[in-house]
Amino acid sequence: MKTYVIQREGNEIGVFTKRQLKQGIRSGEVKASDEMRQTGTREWHRVGSVSKLYSDLKESDREPEKRHDLSEDSFVLNPDSADQTDFNMDAQNPDDTSVDIESEALDDEIDSVDDSVDELSPNENADQARSDLRRATIFATQNYLRRSIFVNNADSVQKYGIILQYISVFVLAIFTYLVYRNPESSDPLLTAASYAAAIIIGSVAAGKCRHAGQRLVASTPTSVRGHQPLDMLGLIILTAGLAMLVGSILSAILLTDGTESAVWTIIYGVLALLATVLASGLVLSPSITNVEIETVTSTEEAFGLVALVAKAGLLLSPFVLASCSAIGVIKGSVALYHLWQADGAVALTNMSGWISPLVILLIAGFYPLVMYFVLLVYSMFERMFR
C-alpha cells in the first residue's frame, strides 16, 4: 500500500495512506498549504496543487465545524505545534492547467492506489488498525527526535562540544604548568604540546567530518524491503544500550574501587543508553537517514543496514562530541584539583594524570571521522557494484 509523507513549514507531521490523507483534508488536519510526497520519493508537491484532492479540499471548506475533530485513522505526531485547526483554504482552481501539469505524477500515484483498502473485512480492519498503531508509534518516535535538541539544534550542540574541547586545552596548560613547577618532574612541555595538538585536530575533524557526512548521507540512499528490518535494527540498538547500562551498574557494584570510580562507571552507562535511544530513533526515521523502501536482495539489504547504522552514528556525532568533551573537561579539572592540592591522587612528576581525560577527548574528536570513513567505504563499494 502506498503512503504519503506530509510536511508543514519544513517539519513532517505524519505519514498517511490514501484514505487517511483524504480524511485528514476533510477534517482540517491536513491543509492545502502543506506539502506531500509519496514515501520513497523525494519530490514534494503542495497539497492544494493536486487536482485529485480538490473535492476533499472543497468539502473541508464547507464543513468548518469538523476541523477540530481529528481523524481516528490519521497520525497526529506534532501536538505541540501551532493550532492545526485554523484551516485557511487556498486550493487552486481545478481548471488551472498549470496545477495538473505540476502534480500530474502525484495524481497518477494517488489514482493507482488500491481502492480496496476502503472495503476491508472486519478481520482486515483489525489488522490494519494494528499496523496503523505500529506505524504511529514509529513516527511518534521519529517526530520526537526531530523536535529534540540533538537533531534540530545539532550545529549548536556541536559548537558546545568544540568549545569544551578548547577549554580542555586551557585546563591542560594549567596542569602542565603545575607539573613543570615541581623540581622532581621531567620536562612535560613536549608531551603537553602533543596532547593539545591531538585535541585541536580532533575538534577540527569532528566539525569537518560531520558536515561532509551529512552530504554523504543525503547522497547515499539505503534500500530495504520494508519497515520490519528497521524495527528489528532499532530494537537491537536499544537492547544493546540497556545491556551497557546494566553492565555498568554491575561493574560499579562489583568491580570498581571507591565511590568516585563507581559514579563515573554509571554515568558512562547512562550516556550509552541515551545515545542508543537516539540512534534507535534515527534508524526508525527514513526521511532523516535517506532510507528507501524497494525490492532488494537479502545481501543488499544486509549491507544497507550496516550503512544505516553508520548514518545514525554520524548524525549522532554532535551528542557524542558534547558528552565526551564535557566528561573530558570534568575529569581534567578533577585531576587539576588533585594536582593543586598535592594530595597524591595525581602524580606530580609526570603527565600520567592527564591520560584519562585525553582518551575521552580524542574519542569525542575522532568518532565522527570513523563513522564517516565507514559510510564512505560503503558508498564507494555500492557505486562500484551498481
VOPAGU-2260 file (C-alpha; in pm, 1 decimal, decimal comma):
REM VOPAGU-2260
SITE   aa  ch    i         X         Y         Z
SITE  MET   A    0       0,0       0,0       0,0
SITE  LYS   A    1     137,7     338,3     -96,4
SITE  THR   A    2     172,7     603,9     170,8
SITE  TYR   A    3     232,1     977,7     157,2
SITE  VAL   A    4     452,2    1197,5     377,5
SITE  ILE   A    5     301,6    1534,3     474,6
SITE  GLN   A    6     515,6    1825,3     590,7
SITE  ARG   A    7     429,4    2173,0     716,1
SITE  GLU   A    8     683,4    2456,6     724,1
SITE  GLY   A    9     963,9    2206,2     674,9
SITE  ASN   A   10     854,3    1971,9     957,2
SITE  GLU   A   11     695,0    1638,1     876,2
SITE  ILE   A   12     362,5    1592,0    1056,9
SITE  GLY   A   13     288,2    1231,1     961,9
SITE  VAL   A   14     252,1     959,3     704,1
SITE  PHE   A   15     -90,3     884,3     554,5
SITE  THR   A   16    -247,3     626,2     332,6
SITE  LYS   A   17    -477,1     749,4      54,8
SITE  ARG   A   18    -784,6     710,6     274,7
SITE  GLN   A   19    -619,3     875,6     575,0
SITE  LEU   A   20    -499,0    1165,8     357,8
SITE  LYS   A   21    -849,4    1234,1     228,7
SITE  GLN   A   22    -993,9    1211,2     580,0
SITE  GLY   A   23    -721,7    1441,9     711,1
SITE  ILE   A   24    -804,0    1701,2     445,9
SITE  ARG   A   25   -1176,5    1685,2     518,1
SITE  SER   A   26   -1118,6    1718,6     893,8
SITE  GLY   A   27    -876,6    2009,7     852,4
SITE  GLU   A   28    -579,2    1817,7     990,7
SITE  VAL   A   29    -403,9    1847,8     653,8
SITE  LYS   A   30    -400,1    2193,4     496,5
SITE  ALA   A   31    -392,4    2294,1     133,4
SITE  SER   A   32     -66,4    2480,4     201,2
SITE  ASP   A   33     106,5    2166,2     332,0
SITE  GLU   A   34     346,8    1971,1     111,1
SITE  MET   A   35     327,5    1599,6      28,7
SITE  ARG   A   36     534,1    1331,8    -138,8
SITE  GLN   A   37     497,1     958,8    -184,8
SITE  THR   A   38     706,0     754,9      60,1
SITE  GLY   A   39    1028,1     650,1    -110,9
SITE  THR   A   40    1038,2     952,3    -343,1
SITE  ARG   A   41    1197,2    1293,5    -294,8
SITE  GLU   A   42     978,5    1533,7    -494,5
SITE  TRP   A   43     739,5    1746,8    -288,5
SITE  HIS   A   44     402,0    1879,8    -411,4
SITE  ARG   A   45     172,4    2131,8    -245,1
SITE  VAL   A   46    -147,0    1958,7    -132,7
SITE  GLY   A   47    -359,3    2233,9    -285,8
SITE  SER   A   48    -198,5    2174,8    -625,2
SITE  VAL   A   49    -302,2    1808,4    -651,3
SITE  SER   A   50    -616,9    1806,0    -863,3
SITE  LYS   A   51    -731,4    1465,2    -735,6
SITE  LEU   A   52    -773,5    1617,4    -388,7
SITE  TYR   A   53    -986,8    1916,5    -491,4
SITE  SER   A   54   -1316,2    1755,2    -390,8
SITE  ASP   A   55   -1184,6    1682,5     -41,7
SITE  LEU   A   56   -1042,7    2034,6      -9,6
SITE  LYS   A   57   -1378,8    2185,1    -106,8
SITE  GLU   A   58   -1562,1    1958,2     137,3
SITE  SER   A   59   -1334,4    2068,2     420,9
SITE  ASP   A   60   -1409,1    2429,9     331,2
SITE  ARG   A   61   -1784,6    2363,3     353,3
SITE  GLU   A   62   -1765,3    2189,1     692,1
SITE  PRO   A   63   -1560,3    2412,1     926,2
SITE  GLU   A   64   -1718,6    2261,6    1236,2
SITE  LYS   A   65   -1532,7    1936,8    1168,5
SITE  ARG   A   66   -1191,6    2093,5    1171,5
SITE  HIS   A   67   -1147,8    2039,7    1545,1
SITE  ASP   A   68   -1218,7    1665,7    1515,2
SITE  LEU   A   69    -906,9    1463,5    1444,8
SITE  SER   A   70    -945,4    1153,3    1232,1
SITE  GLU   A   71    -905,2     829,5    1424,9
SITE  ASP   A   72    -715,4     674,2    1137,0
SITE  SER   A   73    -458,5     950,9    1098,3
SITE  PHE   A   74    -134,0    1004,8    1280,5
SITE  VAL   A   75    -104,9    1336,7    1467,3
SITE  LEU   A   76     262,3    1347,7    1551,8
SITE  ASN   A   77     315,2    1711,7    1643,5
SITE  PRO   A   78      57,3    1800,9    1910,8
SITE  ASP   A   79     280,6    2076,0    2048,1
SITE  SER   A   80     289,9    2270,0    1723,6
SITE  ALA   A   81      78,6    2570,2    1633,5
SITE  ASP   A   82    -300,2    2537,0    1612,5
SITE  GLN   A   83    -370,9    2292,0    1333,5
SITE  THR   A   84    -744,8    2368,8    1324,7
SITE  ASP   A   85    -707,5    2711,3    1163,9
SITE  PHE   A   86    -752,8    2576,9     814,1
SITE  ASN   A   87    -705,6    2851,2     560,1
SITE  MET   A   88    -827,9    2705,7     231,6
SITE  ASP   A   89    -616,7    2818,6     -58,4
SITE  ALA   A   90    -665,3    2533,7    -304,7
SITE  GLN   A   91    -609,8    2633,4    -661,5
SITE  ASN   A   92    -873,1    2640,5    -929,9
SITE  PRO   A   93    -927,0    2289,3   -1072,5
SITE  ASP   A   94    -949,9    2441,6   -1418,4
SITE  ASP   A   95    -598,4    2577,6   -1391,7
SITE  THR   A   96    -397,3    2351,4   -1620,3
SITE  SER   A   97     -67,7    2451,4   -1461,8
SITE  VAL   A   98    -177,6    2275,5   -1146,9
SITE  ASP   A   99    -243,5    1949,9   -1327,6
SITE  ILE   A  100      93,0    1967,2   -1500,6
SITE  GLU   A  101     275,4    2030,7   -1173,5
SITE  SER   A  102     112,8    1741,6    -991,6
SITE  GLU   A  103      43,4    1502,3   -1278,6
SITE  ALA   A  104     281,3    1234,8   -1149,1
SITE  LEU   A  105     141,2    1252,5    -798,0
SITE  ASP   A  106    -216,7    1237,1    -930,9
SITE  ASP   A  107    -130,9     916,4   -1113,7
SITE  GLU   A  108      19,4     774,8    -796,5
SITE  ILE   A  109    -293,0     854,9    -595,3
SITE  ASP   A  110    -513,8     706,3    -868,8
SITE  SER   A  111    -302,0     391,6    -876,9
SITE  VAL   A  112    -353,0     320,5    -505,9
SITE  ASP   A  113    -569,0      11,2    -448,9
SITE  ASP   A  114    -914,3     143,8    -357,9
SITE  SER   A  115    -999,6    -189,3    -199,9
SITE  VAL   A  116    -849,6     -56,4     122,7
SITE  ASP   A  117   -1178,6     121,9     181,7
SITE  GLU   A  118   -1371,7    -206,0     166,0
SITE  LEU   A  119   -1188,1    -421,4     418,5
SITE  SER   A  120   -1345,9    -708,0     611,6
SITE  PRO   A  121   -1364,8    -684,0     995,2
SITE  ASN   A  122   -1054,5    -901,7    1037,0
SITE  GLU   A  123    -865,1    -697,6     782,2
SITE  ASN   A  124    -977,7    -380,3     956,3
SITE  ALA   A  125    -834,6    -512,4    1284,5
SITE  ASP   A  126    -505,2    -598,0    1113,9
SITE  GLN   A  127    -499,7    -255,0     952,6
SITE  ALA   A  128    -562,0     -90,8    1289,9
SITE  ARG   A  129    -272,8    -281,9    1448,2
SITE  SER   A  130     -48,8    -187,5    1155,3
SITE  ASP   A  131    -153,3     176,5    1186,0
SITE  LEU   A  132     -77,9     171,5    1558,9
SITE  ARG   A  133     266,7      27,3    1497,7
SITE  ARG   A  134     344,6     286,7    1231,8
SITE  ALA   A  135     207,0     562,7    1454,4
SITE  THR   A  136     448,8     455,0    1728,4
SITE  ILE   A  137     739,8     459,0    1486,8
SITE  PHE   A  138     661,9     803,4    1353,4
SITE  ALA   A  139     591,7     938,2    1702,8
SITE  THR   A  140     949,0     841,5    1793,5
SITE  GLN   A  141    1066,0     997,8    1469,1
SITE  ASN   A  142     879,3    1320,8    1540,6
SITE  TYR   A  143    1021,3    1336,8    1895,3
SITE  LEU   A  144    1372,0    1316,0    1756,4
SITE  ARG   A  145    1306,3    1594,9    1507,5
SITE  ARG   A  146    1194,6    1819,2    1791,1
SITE  SER   A  147    1483,9    1717,1    2014,8
SITE  ILE   A  148    1790,3    1931,2    2063,0
SITE  PHE   A  149    2018,2    1667,1    1914,8
SITE  VAL   A  150    1855,5    1684,6    1570,5
SITE  ASN   A  151    1705,7    2031,3    1537,3
SITE  ASN   A  152    1999,4    2207,5    1704,2
SITE  ALA   A  153    2281,2    1971,5    1607,6
SITE  ASP   A  154    2502,3    2260,3    1492,5
SITE  SER   A  155    2468,2    2435,2    1829,2
SITE  VAL   A  156    2536,6    2113,1    2020,5
SITE  GLN   A  157    2849,2    2058,3    1812,4
SITE  LYS   A  158    2966,9    2414,3    1883,9
SITE  TYR   A  159    2932,6    2349,2    2256,9
SITE  GLY   A  160    3139,9    2034,2    2216,2
SITE  ILE   A  161    3414,2    2216,8    2026,4
SITE  ILE   A  162    3417,6    2499,1    2283,9
SITE  LEU   A  163    3462,2    2238,2    2557,8
SITE  GLN   A  164    3749,9    2087,4    2358,7
SITE  TYR   A  165    3933,8    2420,7    2366,3
SITE  ILE   A  166    3853,9    2470,6    2734,8
SITE  SER   A  167    4020,1    2134,4    2793,5
SITE  VAL   A  168    4335,5    2266,1    2624,3
SITE  PHE   A  169    4335,0    2555,5    2873,3
SITE  VAL   A  170    4294,1    2311,8    3164,9
SITE  LEU   A  171    4578,0    2105,2    3018,1
SITE  ALA   A  172    4801,3    2413,7    3010,8
SITE  ILE   A  173    4747,9    2479,6    3382,8
SITE  PHE   A  174    4800,9    2109,7    3459,6
SITE  THR   A  175    5129,4    2116,8    3264,7
SITE  TYR   A  176    5245,9    2427,7    3448,6
SITE  LEU   A  177    5192,8    2262,8    3787,1
SITE  VAL   A  178    5385,4    1953,3    3677,2
SITE  TYR   A  179    5661,9    2168,3    3529,8
SITE  ARG   A  180    5689,0    2366,9    3855,6
SITE  ASN   A  181    5774,5    2053,1    4050,3
SITE  PRO   A  182    6156,6    2024,8    4068,8
SITE  GLU   A  183    6143,9    1644,5    4050,7
SITE  SER   A  184    5945,8    1630,6    3725,2
SITE  SER   A  185    6095,9    1587,1    3384,8
SITE  ASP   A  186    6016,8    1845,5    3117,3
SITE  PRO   A  187    5645,0    1790,1    3032,0
SITE  LEU   A  188    5614,8    2062,6    2767,2
SITE  LEU   A  189    5661,8    1838,9    2463,0
SITE  THR   A  190    5409,9    1584,9    2591,3
SITE  ALA   A  191    5156,4    1858,4    2668,8
SITE  ALA   A  192    5206,5    2014,4    2324,6
SITE  SER   A  193    5136,3    1676,1    2163,1
SITE  TYR   A  194    4821,5    1633,2    2372,9
SITE  ALA   A  195    4698,2    1982,8    2280,5
SITE  ALA   A  196    4766,9    1926,9    1910,0
SITE  ALA   A  197    4574,7    1598,0    1915,9
SITE  ILE   A  198    4273,7    1762,4    2087,2
SITE  ILE   A  199    4268,7    2054,2    1841,3
SITE  ILE   A  200    4298,6    1825,4    1538,2
SITE  GLY   A  201    4019,7    1610,6    1679,6
SITE  SER   A  202    3787,3    1909,3    1722,7
SITE  VAL   A  203    3851,3    2023,1    1365,0
SITE  ALA   A  204    3795,5    1667,6    1237,6
SITE  ALA   A  205    3466,3    1646,8    1427,9
SITE  GLY   A  206    3329,3    1954,5    1253,1
SITE  LYS   A  207    3455,7    1875,9     903,0
SITE  CYS   A  208    3358,0    1508,7     903,8
SITE  ARG   A  209    3009,4    1571,4    1036,2
SITE  HIS   A  210    2922,4    1829,9     770,9
SITE  ALA   A  211    3077,7    1617,4     496,6
SITE  GLY   A  212    2895,2    1317,1     639,9
SITE  GLN   A  213    2559,3    1495,5     621,0
SITE  ARG   A  214    2610,7    1544,9     247,9
SITE  LEU   A  215    2715,6    1181,0     214,9
SITE  VAL   A  216    2401,2    1065,1     399,1
SITE  ALA   A  217    2186,2    1272,7     162,5
SITE  SER   A  218    2356,2    1125,5    -144,9
SITE  THR   A  219    2365,6     761,6     -26,9
SITE  PRO   A  220    2020,3     603,1     -16,5
SITE  THR   A  221    1973,8     286,7     186,8
SITE  SER   A  222    1735,2      32,3      35,8
SITE  VAL   A  223    1529,5    -207,7     248,5
SITE  ARG   A  224    1231,9    -426,6     163,4
SITE  GLY   A  225    1001,9    -289,0     431,8
SITE  HIS   A  226     976,7    -135,4     777,7
SITE  GLN   A  227    1037,1    -467,7     955,7
SITE  PRO   A  228    1421,2    -456,8     917,9
SITE  LEU   A  229    1420,5    -100,8    1055,1
SITE  ASP   A  230    1211,1    -210,5    1353,2
SITE  MET   A  231    1445,5    -501,8    1418,1
SITE  LEU   A  232    1760,4    -288,5    1391,3
SITE  GLY   A  233    1616,5     -22,3    1620,8
SITE  LEU   A  234    1526,2    -287,2    1878,3
SITE  ILE   A  235    1876,1    -438,8    1860,5
SITE  ILE   A  236    2039,0     -98,1    1918,7
SITE  LEU   A  237    1807,0     -19,9    2208,5
SITE  THR   A  238    1868,9    -361,8    2365,0
SITE  ALA   A  239    2244,1    -303,6    2337,9
SITE  GLY   A  240    2203,8      26,0    2524,2
SITE  LEU   A  241    2008,8    -140,6    2804,4
SITE  ALA   A  242    2274,7    -411,6    2826,2
SITE  MET   A  243    2550,1    -148,6    2858,0
SITE  LEU   A  244    2358,9      31,6    3133,7
SITE  VAL   A  245    2305,1    -291,2    3329,8
SITE  GLY   A  246    2669,4    -388,5    3276,8
SITE  SER   A  247    2793,3     -52,6    3400,2
SITE  ILE   A  248    2577,9     -73,7    3713,8
SITE  LEU   A  249    2701,0    -425,5    3789,9
SITE  SER   A  250    3061,5    -317,4    3728,7
SITE  ALA   A  251    3016,9     -21,0    3962,0
SITE  ILE   A  252    2884,6    -252,6    4233,3
SITE  LEU   A  253    3123,2    -544,8    4195,1
SITE  LEU   A  254    3447,4    -431,5    4032,6
SITE  THR   A  255    3526,1     -65,8    4096,0
SITE  ASP   A  256    3730,2      65,3    4388,3
SITE  GLY   A  257    3589,7     372,9    4555,6
SITE  THR   A  258    3276,7     583,2    4517,1
SITE  GLU   A  259    3422,5     818,4    4254,8
SITE  SER   A  260    3503,9     546,6    4002,0
SITE  ALA   A  261    3164,1     382,3    4058,6
SITE  VAL   A  262    2985,8     709,6    3981,7
SITE  TRP   A  263    3179,7     753,6    3659,0
SITE  THR   A  264    3103,9     398,4    3550,8
SITE  ILE   A  265    2730,0     453,3    3598,8
SITE  ILE   A  266    2746,8     787,2    3414,6
SITE  TYR   A  267    2906,0     611,1    3116,9
SITE  GLY   A  268    2623,0     356,4    3118,8
SITE  VAL   A  269    2352,7     625,5    3129,3
SITE  LEU   A  270    2511,8     818,4    2841,4
SITE  ALA   A  271    2547,1     496,9    2639,8
SITE  LEU   A  272    2176,6     422,9    2692,2
SITE  LEU   A  273    2076,3     775,2    2586,9
SITE  ALA   A  274    2296,1     750,4    2278,0
SITE  THR   A  275    2138,5     419,3    2177,4
SITE  VAL   A  276    1786,9     556,5    2230,5
SITE  LEU   A  277    1865,7     846,3    1997,1
SITE  ALA   A  278    2037,1     614,7    1746,4
SITE  SER   A  279    1736,7     381,3    1752,0
SITE  GLY   A  280    1504,6     672,4    1679,2
SITE  LEU   A  281    1725,6     783,3    1389,5
SITE  VAL   A  282    1719,2     431,7    1243,8
SITE  LEU   A  283    1338,2     445,3    1256,5
SITE  SER   A  284    1335,6     780,7    1070,8
SITE  PRO   A  285    1356,5     703,8     696,2
SITE  SER   A  286    1331,2    1067,5     592,2
SITE  ILE   A  287    1629,4    1165,6     808,8
SITE  THR   A  288    1858,0     874,0     719,8
SITE  ASN   A  289    1758,4     861,1     348,4
SITE  VAL   A  290    1601,2     513,5     351,7
SITE  GLU   A  291    1405,7     388,9      51,1
SITE  ILE   A  292    1157,1     101,3      52,5
SITE  GLU   A  293    1214,2    -108,8    -260,3
SITE  THR   A  294    1281,1    -461,2    -378,9
SITE  VAL   A  295    1638,1    -567,3    -299,4
SITE  THR   A  296    1820,9    -891,2    -229,7
SITE  SER   A  297    1896,6   -1009,8     123,1
SITE  THR   A  298    2267,3    -931,5      78,4
SITE  GLU   A  299    2198,7    -577,4     -41,5
SITE  GLU   A  300    1961,8    -522,4     246,7
SITE  ALA   A  301    2218,1    -651,5     499,2
SITE  PHE   A  302    2487,0    -414,4     371,6
SITE  GLY   A  303    2228,9    -135,8     365,3
SITE  LEU   A  304    2152,4    -188,8     733,7
SITE  VAL   A  305    2522,9    -165,9     814,8
SITE  ALA   A  306    2534,4     164,4     628,0
SITE  LEU   A  307    2223,3     275,4     815,8
SITE  VAL   A  308    2399,4     220,2    1149,5
SITE  ALA   A  309    2689,3     434,2    1023,2
SITE  LYS   A  310    2442,9     704,8     916,5
SITE  ALA   A  311    2276,4     707,1    1257,6
SITE  GLY   A  312    2617,1     714,9    1425,4
SITE  LEU   A  313    2729,5    1005,7    1210,3
SITE  LEU   A  314    2411,6    1205,0    1274,9
SITE  LEU   A  315    2459,6    1132,5    1645,1
SITE  SER   A  316    2811,6    1278,4    1646,1
SITE  PRO   A  317    2718,0    1621,4    1795,9
SITE  PHE   A  318    2575,9    1445,1    2103,2
SITE  VAL   A  319    2884,1    1222,1    2132,3
SITE  LEU   A  320    3116,6    1519,5    2088,2
SITE  ALA   A  321    2939,7    1730,7    2351,4
SITE  SER   A  322    2904,7    1445,7    2602,5
SITE  CYS   A  323    3262,0    1317,5    2576,5
SITE  SER   A  324    3405,0    1670,4    2573,5
SITE  ALA   A  325    3213,1    1755,3    2890,7
SITE  ILE   A  326    3338,8    1438,9    3061,9
SITE  GLY   A  327    3694,2    1508,8    2945,2
SITE  VAL   A  328    3687,3    1862,3    3082,8
SITE  ILE   A  329    3541,8    1746,7    3415,3
SITE  LYS   A  330    3797,6    1465,6    3451,8
SITE  GLY   A  331    4077,9    1705,1    3357,7
SITE  SER   A  332    3953,1    1955,9    3614,4
SITE  VAL   A  333    3937,8    1686,1    3884,4
SITE  ALA   A  334    4295,3    1583,2    3801,8
SITE  LEU   A  335    4397,7    1950,5    3814,8
SITE  TYR   A  336    4234,9    1986,0    4156,8
SITE  HIS   A  337    4423,6    1686,5    4296,0
SITE  LEU   A  338    4746,9    1819,6    4148,6
SITE  TRP   A  339    4680,4    2162,2    4300,2
SITE  GLN   A  340    4616,6    2007,2    4642,4
SITE  ALA   A  341    4921,3    1779,5    4610,1
SITE  ASP   A  342    4723,8    1506,4    4784,3
SITE  GLY   A  343    4897,6    1223,8    4598,5
SITE  ALA   A  344    4591,6    1120,1    4392,5
SITE  VAL   A  345    4769,6    1251,1    4079,8
SITE  ALA   A  346    5145,9    1223,3    4031,8
SITE  LEU   A  347    5344,2    1547,2    4038,4
SITE  THR   A  348    5634,4    1400,2    3848,0
SITE  ASN   A  349    5477,4    1328,3    3506,0
SITE  MET   A  350    5174,5    1378,5    3278,6
SITE  SER   A  351    5014,0    1041,1    3355,6
SITE  GLY   A  352    4725,1    1208,5    3539,8
SITE  TRP   A  353    4605,3    1357,6    3210,5
SITE  ILE   A  354    4584,9    1029,5    3013,2
SITE  SER   A  355    4223,9     951,8    3107,4
SITE  PRO   A  356    4084,2    1294,9    3003,1
SITE  LEU   A  357    4292,6    1280,2    2685,3
SITE  VAL   A  358    4149,2     943,6    2576,4
SITE  ILE   A  359    3792,5    1066,4    2627,5
SITE  LEU   A  360    3859,7    1389,8    2438,2
SITE  LEU   A  361    4017,0    1200,8    2147,8
SITE  ILE   A  362    3715,4     968,5    2129,2
SITE  ALA   A  363    3494,7    1278,6    2104,2
SITE  GLY   A  364    3702,1    1435,8    1828,4
SITE  PHE   A  365    3775,5    1136,2    1607,0
SITE  TYR   A  366    3447,0     947,9    1646,8
SITE  PRO   A  367    3283,0    1135,0    1351,9
SITE  LEU   A  368    3588,7    1054,9    1137,6
SITE  VAL   A  369    3544,5     681,0    1198,5
SITE  MET   A  370    3171,1     692,8    1119,2
SITE  TYR   A  371    3235,1     899,7     805,7
SITE  PHE   A  372    3502,5     656,6     687,9
SITE  VAL   A  373    3269,2     355,6     731,3
SITE  LEU   A  374    2991,6     528,5     536,8
SITE  LEU   A  375    3235,3     646,6     268,4
SITE  VAL   A  376    3366,9     292,7     213,8
SITE  TYR   A  377    3009,6     162,1     184,3
SITE  SER   A  378    2922,3     437,2     -62,5
SITE  MET   A  379    3226,9     358,2    -277,8
SITE  PHE   A  380    3150,6     -13,8    -289,3
SITE  GLU   A  381    2780,7      47,7    -350,4
SITE  ARG   A  382    2854,0     267,9    -652,1
SITE  MET   A  383    3118,1      26,2    -778,7
SITE  PHE   A  384    2887,7    -276,2    -780,0
SITE  ARG   A  385    2594,3     -86,0    -924,0
